[in-house]
Amino acid sequence: MQDTGSDIDALDAYEDILQEVLAGRSEGHRCPNCGEEGLDCRADEAKVRLECRKCGRFFEGLLA
């Protein structure tokens, strides 16, 4: 059985940013891990990816 605790923690950290990106605001976000501005946010019909240009941490998910 896969531990999903870290997946849920990641979703919690990125949830507000994710909602804004899906609403069309994809610039000006800070990384929830290191706090640096300039989070690279991309979304299309199938997936979303949020990646920090500074620390490299990212969140990626499929849209249903």
HTML snippet that shows the backbone in 3Dmol.js (N, CA, C, O; Angstrom):
<script src="https://3Dmol.org/build/3Dmol-min.js"></script>
<div id="view" style="width:600px;height:400px;position:relative"></div>
<script>
const pdb = `
ATOM      1  N   MET A   1       0.837  -1.186   0.000  1.00  0.00           N
ATOM      2  CA  MET A   1       0.000   0.000   0.000  1.00  0.00           C
ATOM      3  C   MET A   1       0.886   1.256   0.000  1.00  0.00           C
ATOM      4  O   MET A   1       1.853   1.335   0.757  1.00  0.00           O
ATOM      5  N   GLN A   2       0.559   2.210  -0.831  1.00  0.00           N
ATOM      6  CA  GLN A   2       1.352   3.429  -0.973  1.00  0.00           C
ATOM      7  C   GLN A   2       0.969   4.439   0.104  1.00  0.00           C
ATOM      8  O   GLN A   2      -0.212   4.623   0.400  1.00  0.00           O
ATOM      9  N   ASP A   3       1.973   5.092   0.687  1.00  0.00           N
ATOM     10  CA  ASP A   3       1.731   6.137   1.678  1.00  0.00           C
ATOM     11  C   ASP A   3       1.351   7.419   0.960  1.00  0.00           C
ATOM     12  O   ASP A   3       2.162   7.975   0.219  1.00  0.00           O
ATOM     13  N   THR A   4       0.132   7.895   1.168  1.00  0.00           N
ATOM     14  CA  THR A   4      -0.334   9.108   0.495  1.00  0.00           C
ATOM     15  C   THR A   4      -0.231  10.329   1.386  1.00  0.00           C
ATOM     16  O   THR A   4      -0.669  11.410   0.992  1.00  0.00           O
ATOM     17  N   GLY A   5       0.336  10.191   2.573  1.00  0.00           N
ATOM     18  CA  GLY A   5       0.473  11.323   3.484  1.00  0.00           C
ATOM     19  C   GLY A   5       1.251  12.466   2.874  1.00  0.00           C
ATOM     20  O   GLY A   5       0.852  13.623   3.010  1.00  0.00           O
ATOM     21  N   SER A   6       2.349  12.173   2.205  1.00  0.00           N
ATOM     22  CA  SER A   6       3.152  13.237   1.592  1.00  0.00           C
ATOM     23  C   SER A   6       2.414  13.882   0.419  1.00  0.00           C
ATOM     24  O   SER A   6       2.580  15.076   0.172  1.00  0.00           O
ATOM     25  N   ASP A   7       1.606  13.112  -0.302  1.00  0.00           N
ATOM     26  CA  ASP A   7       0.811  13.675  -1.393  1.00  0.00           C
ATOM     27  C   ASP A   7      -0.220  14.671  -0.854  1.00  0.00           C
ATOM     28  O   ASP A   7      -0.427  15.738  -1.432  1.00  0.00           O
ATOM     29  N   ILE A   8      -0.847  14.316   0.238  1.00  0.00           N
ATOM     30  CA  ILE A   8      -1.855  15.197   0.839  1.00  0.00           C
ATOM     31  C   ILE A   8      -1.200  16.447   1.407  1.00  0.00           C
ATOM     32  O   ILE A   8      -1.748  17.542   1.285  1.00  0.00           O
ATOM     33  N   ASP A   9      -0.033  16.296   2.027  1.00  0.00           N
ATOM     34  CA  ASP A   9       0.698  17.455   2.543  1.00  0.00           C
ATOM     35  C   ASP A   9       1.087  18.399   1.415  1.00  0.00           C
ATOM     36  O   ASP A   9       0.988  19.617   1.566  1.00  0.00           O
ATOM     37  N   ALA A  10       1.531  17.849   0.279  1.00  0.00           N
ATOM     38  CA  ALA A  10       1.901  18.672  -0.874  1.00  0.00           C
ATOM     39  C   ALA A  10       0.681  19.407  -1.404  1.00  0.00           C
ATOM     40  O   ALA A  10       0.766  20.592  -1.725  1.00  0.00           O
ATOM     41  N   LEU A  11      -0.444  18.727  -1.501  1.00  0.00           N
ATOM     42  CA  LEU A  11      -1.670  19.371  -1.972  1.00  0.00           C
ATOM     43  C   LEU A  11      -2.061  20.503  -1.041  1.00  0.00           C
ATOM     44  O   LEU A  11      -2.449  21.573  -1.511  1.00  0.00           O
ATOM     45  N   ASP A  12      -1.971  20.301   0.262  1.00  0.00           N
ATOM     46  CA  ASP A  12      -2.286  21.354   1.224  1.00  0.00           C
ATOM     47  C   ASP A  12      -1.386  22.574   1.013  1.00  0.00           C
ATOM     48  O   ASP A  12      -1.857  23.710   1.063  1.00  0.00           O
ATOM     49  N   ALA A  13      -0.090  22.339   0.777  1.00  0.00           N
ATOM     50  CA  ALA A  13       0.861  23.437   0.612  1.00  0.00           C
ATOM     51  C   ALA A  13       0.592  24.242  -0.655  1.00  0.00           C
ATOM     52  O   ALA A  13       0.789  25.457  -0.669  1.00  0.00           O
ATOM     53  N   TYR A  14       0.144  23.578  -1.715  1.00  0.00           N
ATOM     54  CA  TYR A  14      -0.041  24.232  -3.011  1.00  0.00           C
ATOM     55  C   TYR A  14      -1.498  24.574  -3.324  1.00  0.00           C
ATOM     56  O   TYR A  14      -1.773  25.154  -4.374  1.00  0.00           O
ATOM     57  N   GLU A  15      -2.431  24.233  -2.445  1.00  0.00           N
ATOM     58  CA  GLU A  15      -3.859  24.345  -2.750  1.00  0.00           C
ATOM     59  C   GLU A  15      -4.297  25.751  -3.176  1.00  0.00           C
ATOM     60  O   GLU A  15      -4.971  25.893  -4.197  1.00  0.00           O
ATOM     61  N   ASP A  16      -3.932  26.785  -2.420  1.00  0.00           N
ATOM     62  CA  ASP A  16      -4.346  28.146  -2.770  1.00  0.00           C
ATOM     63  C   ASP A  16      -3.776  28.574  -4.117  1.00  0.00           C
ATOM     64  O   ASP A  16      -4.476  29.177  -4.931  1.00  0.00           O
ATOM     65  N   ILE A  17      -2.506  28.262  -4.348  1.00  0.00           N
ATOM     66  CA  ILE A  17      -1.865  28.604  -5.619  1.00  0.00           C
ATOM     67  C   ILE A  17      -2.539  27.844  -6.753  1.00  0.00           C
ATOM     68  O   ILE A  17      -2.816  28.413  -7.809  1.00  0.00           O
ATOM     69  N   LEU A  18      -2.798  26.581  -6.539  1.00  0.00           N
ATOM     70  CA  LEU A  18      -3.449  25.750  -7.544  1.00  0.00           C
ATOM     71  C   LEU A  18      -4.800  26.331  -7.957  1.00  0.00           C
ATOM     72  O   LEU A  18      -5.108  26.394  -9.147  1.00  0.00           O
ATOM     73  N   GLN A  19      -5.598  26.751  -6.994  1.00  0.00           N
ATOM     74  CA  GLN A  19      -6.904  27.334  -7.301  1.00  0.00           C
ATOM     75  C   GLN A  19      -6.765  28.604  -8.139  1.00  0.00           C
ATOM     76  O   GLN A  19      -7.537  28.821  -9.072  1.00  0.00           O
ATOM     77  N   GLU A  20      -5.787  29.439  -7.808  1.00  0.00           N
ATOM     78  CA  GLU A  20      -5.575  30.666  -8.574  1.00  0.00           C
ATOM     79  C   GLU A  20      -5.104  30.374  -9.992  1.00  0.00           C
ATOM     80  O   GLU A  20      -5.549  31.022 -10.939  1.00  0.00           O
ATOM     81  N   VAL A  21      -4.209  29.404 -10.145  1.00  0.00           N
ATOM     82  CA  VAL A  21      -3.713  29.040 -11.483  1.00  0.00           C
ATOM     83  C   VAL A  21      -4.865  28.513 -12.334  1.00  0.00           C
ATOM     84  O   VAL A  21      -4.982  28.878 -13.503  1.00  0.00           O
ATOM     85  N   LEU A  22      -5.706  27.669 -11.771  1.00  0.00           N
ATOM     86  CA  LEU A  22      -6.835  27.140 -12.520  1.00  0.00           C
ATOM     87  C   LEU A  22      -7.849  28.217 -12.871  1.00  0.00           C
ATOM     88  O   LEU A  22      -8.618  28.063 -13.821  1.00  0.00           O
ATOM     89  N   ALA A  23      -7.855  29.316 -12.105  1.00  0.00           N
ATOM     90  CA  ALA A  23      -8.732  30.446 -12.395  1.00  0.00           C
ATOM     91  C   ALA A  23      -8.090  31.429 -13.382  1.00  0.00           C
ATOM     92  O   ALA A  23      -8.696  32.439 -13.739  1.00  0.00           O
ATOM     93  N   GLY A  24      -6.847  31.124 -13.823  1.00  0.00           N
ATOM     94  CA  GLY A  24      -6.207  31.950 -14.840  1.00  0.00           C
ATOM     95  C   GLY A  24      -5.078  32.833 -14.354  1.00  0.00           C
ATOM     96  O   GLY A  24      -4.421  33.476 -15.173  1.00  0.00           O
ATOM     97  N   ARG A  25      -4.825  32.894 -13.057  1.00  0.00           N
ATOM     98  CA  ARG A  25      -3.732  33.716 -12.530  1.00  0.00           C
ATOM     99  C   ARG A  25      -2.511  32.836 -12.322  1.00  0.00           C
ATOM    100  O   ARG A  25      -2.406  32.149 -11.306  1.00  0.00           O
ATOM    101  N   SER A  26      -1.585  32.853 -13.278  1.00  0.00           N
ATOM    102  CA  SER A  26      -0.446  31.938 -13.238  1.00  0.00           C
ATOM    103  C   SER A  26       0.889  32.611 -12.924  1.00  0.00           C
ATOM    104  O   SER A  26       1.927  31.952 -12.975  1.00  0.00           O
ATOM    105  N   GLU A  27       0.888  33.903 -12.603  1.00  0.00           N
ATOM    106  CA  GLU A  27       2.151  34.592 -12.327  1.00  0.00           C
ATOM    107  C   GLU A  27       2.117  35.282 -10.976  1.00  0.00           C
ATOM    108  O   GLU A  27       1.051  35.620 -10.461  1.00  0.00           O
ATOM    109  N   GLY A  28       3.304  35.486 -10.406  1.00  0.00           N
ATOM    110  CA  GLY A  28       3.441  36.230  -9.161  1.00  0.00           C
ATOM    111  C   GLY A  28       3.283  35.406  -7.895  1.00  0.00           C
ATOM    112  O   GLY A  28       3.080  35.970  -6.820  1.00  0.00           O
ATOM    113  N   HIS A  29       3.369  34.102  -7.992  1.00  0.00           N
ATOM    114  CA  HIS A  29       3.206  33.242  -6.823  1.00  0.00           C
ATOM    115  C   HIS A  29       4.552  32.942  -6.180  1.00  0.00           C
ATOM    116  O   HIS A  29       5.580  32.882  -6.854  1.00  0.00           O
ATOM    117  N   ARG A  30       4.528  32.754  -4.858  1.00  0.00           N
ATOM    118  CA  ARG A  30       5.718  32.379  -4.096  1.00  0.00           C
ATOM    119  C   ARG A  30       5.710  30.879  -3.835  1.00  0.00           C
ATOM    120  O   ARG A  30       4.653  30.272  -3.659  1.00  0.00           O
ATOM    121  N   CYS A  31       6.882  30.300  -3.814  1.00  0.00           N
ATOM    122  CA  CYS A  31       7.034  28.879  -3.517  1.00  0.00           C
ATOM    123  C   CYS A  31       6.639  28.620  -2.066  1.00  0.00           C
ATOM    124  O   CYS A  31       7.141  29.299  -1.171  1.00  0.00           O
ATOM    125  N   PRO A  32       5.754  27.657  -1.809  1.00  0.00           N
ATOM    126  CA  PRO A  32       5.386  27.364  -0.420  1.00  0.00           C
ATOM    127  C   PRO A  32       6.504  26.665   0.356  1.00  0.00           C
ATOM    128  O   PRO A  32       6.412  26.541   1.577  1.00  0.00           O
ATOM    129  N   ASN A  33       7.544  26.212  -0.319  1.00  0.00           N
ATOM    130  CA  ASN A  33       8.659  25.533   0.355  1.00  0.00           C
ATOM    131  C   ASN A  33       9.772  26.493   0.752  1.00  0.00           C
ATOM    132  O   ASN A  33      10.181  26.515   1.913  1.00  0.00           O
ATOM    133  N   CYS A  34      10.269  27.289  -0.198  1.00  0.00           N
ATOM    134  CA  CYS A  34      11.399  28.169   0.102  1.00  0.00           C
ATOM    135  C   CYS A  34      11.009  29.643   0.212  1.00  0.00           C
ATOM    136  O   CYS A  34      11.802  30.457   0.685  1.00  0.00           O
ATOM    137  N   GLY A  35       9.795  29.995  -0.221  1.00  0.00           N
ATOM    138  CA  GLY A  35       9.317  31.366  -0.096  1.00  0.00           C
ATOM    139  C   GLY A  35       9.726  32.300  -1.215  1.00  0.00           C
ATOM    140  O   GLY A  35       9.335  33.467  -1.215  1.00  0.00           O
ATOM    141  N   GLU A  36      10.506  31.815  -2.169  1.00  0.00           N
ATOM    142  CA  GLU A  36      10.963  32.658  -3.274  1.00  0.00           C
ATOM    143  C   GLU A  36       9.818  32.938  -4.250  1.00  0.00           C
ATOM    144  O   GLU A  36       8.967  32.082  -4.494  1.00  0.00           O
ATOM    145  N   GLU A  37       9.815  34.145  -4.799  1.00  0.00           N
ATOM    146  CA  GLU A  37       8.831  34.516  -5.809  1.00  0.00           C
ATOM    147  C   GLU A  37       9.286  33.956  -7.152  1.00  0.00           C
ATOM    148  O   GLU A  37      10.475  33.716  -7.358  1.00  0.00           O
ATOM    149  N   GLY A  38       8.347  33.750  -8.057  1.00  0.00           N
ATOM    150  CA  GLY A  38       8.701  33.284  -9.390  1.00  0.00           C
ATOM    151  C   GLY A  38       8.368  31.829  -9.625  1.00  0.00           C
ATOM    152  O   GLY A  38       9.049  31.154 -10.397  1.00  0.00           O
ATOM    153  N   LEU A  39       7.338  31.337  -8.975  1.00  0.00           N
ATOM    154  CA  LEU A  39       6.904  29.965  -9.187  1.00  0.00           C
ATOM    155  C   LEU A  39       6.436  29.814 -10.633  1.00  0.00           C
ATOM    156  O   LEU A  39       5.616  30.603 -11.102  1.00  0.00           O
ATOM    157  N   ASP A  40       6.950  28.812 -11.339  1.00  0.00           N
ATOM    158  CA  ASP A  40       6.574  28.549 -12.726  1.00  0.00           C
ATOM    159  C   ASP A  40       5.291  27.720 -12.712  1.00  0.00           C
ATOM    160  O   ASP A  40       5.303  26.562 -12.295  1.00  0.00           O
ATOM    161  N   CYS A  41       4.187  28.310 -13.168  1.00  0.00           N
ATOM    162  CA  CYS A  41       2.874  27.667 -13.102  1.00  0.00           C
ATOM    163  C   CYS A  41       2.339  27.433 -14.511  1.00  0.00           C
ATOM    164  O   CYS A  41       2.202  28.363 -15.306  1.00  0.00           O
ATOM    165  N   ARG A  42       2.039  26.164 -14.800  1.00  0.00           N
ATOM    166  CA  ARG A  42       1.517  25.805 -16.124  1.00  0.00           C
ATOM    167  C   ARG A  42       0.307  24.897 -15.953  1.00  0.00           C
ATOM    168  O   ARG A  42       0.300  23.990 -15.121  1.00  0.00           O
ATOM    169  N   ALA A  43      -0.716  25.164 -16.762  1.00  0.00           N
ATOM    170  CA  ALA A  43      -1.914  24.322 -16.732  1.00  0.00           C
ATOM    171  C   ALA A  43      -2.490  24.249 -18.134  1.00  0.00           C
ATOM    172  O   ALA A  43      -2.474  25.230 -18.877  1.00  0.00           O
ATOM    173  N   ASP A  44      -2.999  23.078 -18.487  1.00  0.00           N
ATOM    174  CA  ASP A  44      -3.725  22.916 -19.739  1.00  0.00           C
ATOM    175  C   ASP A  44      -4.972  22.089 -19.440  1.00  0.00           C
ATOM    176  O   ASP A  44      -5.367  21.966 -18.280  1.00  0.00           O
ATOM    177  N   GLU A  45      -5.586  21.530 -20.456  1.00  0.00           N
ATOM    178  CA  GLU A  45      -6.832  20.783 -20.261  1.00  0.00           C
ATOM    179  C   GLU A  45      -6.632  19.510 -19.453  1.00  0.00           C
ATOM    180  O   GLU A  45      -7.572  19.027 -18.822  1.00  0.00           O
ATOM    181  N   ALA A  46      -5.429  18.963 -19.460  1.00  0.00           N
ATOM    182  CA  ALA A  46      -5.186  17.658 -18.851  1.00  0.00           C
ATOM    183  C   ALA A  46      -4.373  17.680 -17.557  1.00  0.00           C
ATOM    184  O   ALA A  46      -4.580  16.829 -16.692  1.00  0.00           O
ATOM    185  N   LYS A  47      -3.452  18.638 -17.408  1.00  0.00           N
ATOM    186  CA  LYS A  47      -2.588  18.604 -16.230  1.00  0.00           C
ATOM    187  C   LYS A  47      -2.173  19.990 -15.779  1.00  0.00           C
ATOM    188  O   LYS A  47      -2.312  20.975 -16.504  1.00  0.00           O
ATOM    189  N   VAL A  48      -1.660  20.036 -14.560  1.00  0.00           N
ATOM    190  CA  VAL A  48      -1.143  21.276 -13.986  1.00  0.00           C
ATOM    191  C   VAL A  48       0.220  20.969 -13.361  1.00  0.00           C
ATOM    192  O   VAL A  48       0.423  19.904 -12.778  1.00  0.00           O
ATOM    193  N   ARG A  49       1.141  21.913 -13.493  1.00  0.00           N
ATOM    194  CA  ARG A  49       2.475  21.755 -12.899  1.00  0.00           C
ATOM    195  C   ARG A  49       2.902  23.096 -12.311  1.00  0.00           C
ATOM    196  O   ARG A  49       2.877  24.124 -12.988  1.00  0.00           O
ATOM    197  N   LEU A  50       3.290  23.065 -11.051  1.00  0.00           N
ATOM    198  CA  LEU A  50       3.799  24.232 -10.345  1.00  0.00           C
ATOM    199  C   LEU A  50       5.218  23.889  -9.917  1.00  0.00           C
ATOM    200  O   LEU A  50       5.426  22.929  -9.176  1.00  0.00           O
ATOM    201  N   GLU A  51       6.208  24.674 -10.381  1.00  0.00           N
ATOM    202  CA  GLU A  51       7.609  24.356 -10.092  1.00  0.00           C
ATOM    203  C   GLU A  51       8.370  25.604  -9.678  1.00  0.00           C
ATOM    204  O   GLU A  51       8.246  26.656 -10.306  1.00  0.00           O
ATOM    205  N   CYS A  52       9.160  25.480  -8.616  1.00  0.00           N
ATOM    206  CA  CYS A  52       9.975  26.594  -8.145  1.00  0.00           C
ATOM    207  C   CYS A  52      11.263  26.658  -8.947  1.00  0.00           C
ATOM    208  O   CYS A  52      11.974  25.663  -9.086  1.00  0.00           O
ATOM    209  N   ARG A  53      11.551  27.830  -9.469  1.00  0.00           N
ATOM    210  CA  ARG A  53      12.780  28.021 -10.244  1.00  0.00           C
ATOM    211  C   ARG A  53      14.011  28.068  -9.338  1.00  0.00           C
ATOM    212  O   ARG A  53      15.132  27.861  -9.801  1.00  0.00           O
ATOM    213  N   LYS A  54      13.804  28.339  -8.055  1.00  0.00           N
ATOM    214  CA  LYS A  54      14.921  28.463  -7.109  1.00  0.00           C
ATOM    215  C   LYS A  54      15.295  27.108  -6.493  1.00  0.00           C
ATOM    216  O   LYS A  54      16.432  26.659  -6.629  1.00  0.00           O
ATOM    217  N   CYS A  55      14.337  26.458  -5.815  1.00  0.00           N
ATOM    218  CA  CYS A  55      14.676  25.223  -5.089  1.00  0.00           C
ATOM    219  C   CYS A  55      14.364  23.949  -5.865  1.00  0.00           C
ATOM    220  O   CYS A  55      14.818  22.872  -5.477  1.00  0.00           O
ATOM    221  N   GLY A  56      13.592  24.045  -6.963  1.00  0.00           N
ATOM    222  CA  GLY A  56      13.315  22.899  -7.791  1.00  0.00           C
ATOM    223  C   GLY A  56      12.142  22.033  -7.348  1.00  0.00           C
ATOM    224  O   GLY A  56      11.773  21.098  -8.058  1.00  0.00           O
ATOM    225  N   ARG A  57      11.548  22.321  -6.193  1.00  0.00           N
ATOM    226  CA  ARG A  57      10.401  21.534  -5.733  1.00  0.00           C
ATOM    227  C   ARG A  57       9.221  21.803  -6.662  1.00  0.00           C
ATOM    228  O   ARG A  57       9.090  22.898  -7.209  1.00  0.00           O
ATOM    229  N   PHE A  58       8.365  20.796  -6.835  1.00  0.00           N
ATOM    230  CA  PHE A  58       7.231  20.971  -7.739  1.00  0.00           C
ATOM    231  C   PHE A  58       6.026  20.172  -7.278  1.00  0.00           C
ATOM    232  O   PHE A  58       6.129  19.244  -6.476  1.00  0.00           O
ATOM    233  N   PHE A  59       4.882  20.564  -7.814  1.00  0.00           N
ATOM    234  CA  PHE A  59       3.626  19.847  -7.629  1.00  0.00           C
ATOM    235  C   PHE A  59       3.067  19.632  -9.022  1.00  0.00           C
ATOM    236  O   PHE A  59       3.020  20.560  -9.829  1.00  0.00           O
ATOM    237  N   GLU A  60       2.645  18.407  -9.305  1.00  0.00           N
ATOM    238  CA  GLU A  60       2.086  18.079 -10.620  1.00  0.00           C
ATOM    239  C   GLU A  60       0.845  17.220 -10.414  1.00  0.00           C
ATOM    240  O   GLU A  60       0.829  16.329  -9.565  1.00  0.00           O
ATOM    241  N   GLY A  61      -0.185  17.494 -11.191  1.00  0.00           N
ATOM    242  CA  GLY A  61      -1.401  16.712 -11.059  1.00  0.00           C
ATOM    243  C   GLY A  61      -2.179  16.651 -12.350  1.00  0.00           C
ATOM    244  O   GLY A  61      -2.032  17.505 -13.225  1.00  0.00           O
ATOM    245  N   LEU A  62      -3.009  15.630 -12.460  1.00  0.00           N
ATOM    246  CA  LEU A  62      -3.893  15.458 -13.618  1.00  0.00           C
ATOM    247  C   LEU A  62      -5.246  16.073 -13.295  1.00  0.00           C
ATOM    248  O   LEU A  62      -5.745  15.949 -12.177  1.00  0.00           O
ATOM    249  N   LEU A  63      -5.826  16.727 -14.270  1.00  0.00           N
ATOM    250  CA  LEU A  63      -7.146  17.331 -14.118  1.00  0.00           C
ATOM    251  C   LEU A  63      -8.193  16.388 -14.657  1.00  0.00           C
ATOM    252  O   LEU A  63      -8.027  15.808 -15.730  1.00  0.00           O
ATOM    253  N   ALA A  64      -9.252  16.237 -13.925  1.00  0.00           N
ATOM    254  CA  ALA A  64     -10.328  15.341 -14.366  1.00  0.00           C
ATOM    255  C   ALA A  64     -11.498  16.128 -14.901  1.00  0.00           C
ATOM    256  O   ALA A  64     -12.497  15.542 -15.318  1.00  0.00           O
TER     257      ALA A  64
END
`;
const viewer = $3Dmol.createViewer("view");
viewer.addModel(pdb, "pdb");
viewer.setStyle({}, {cartoon: {color: "spectrum"}});
viewer.zoomTo();
viewer.render();
</script>
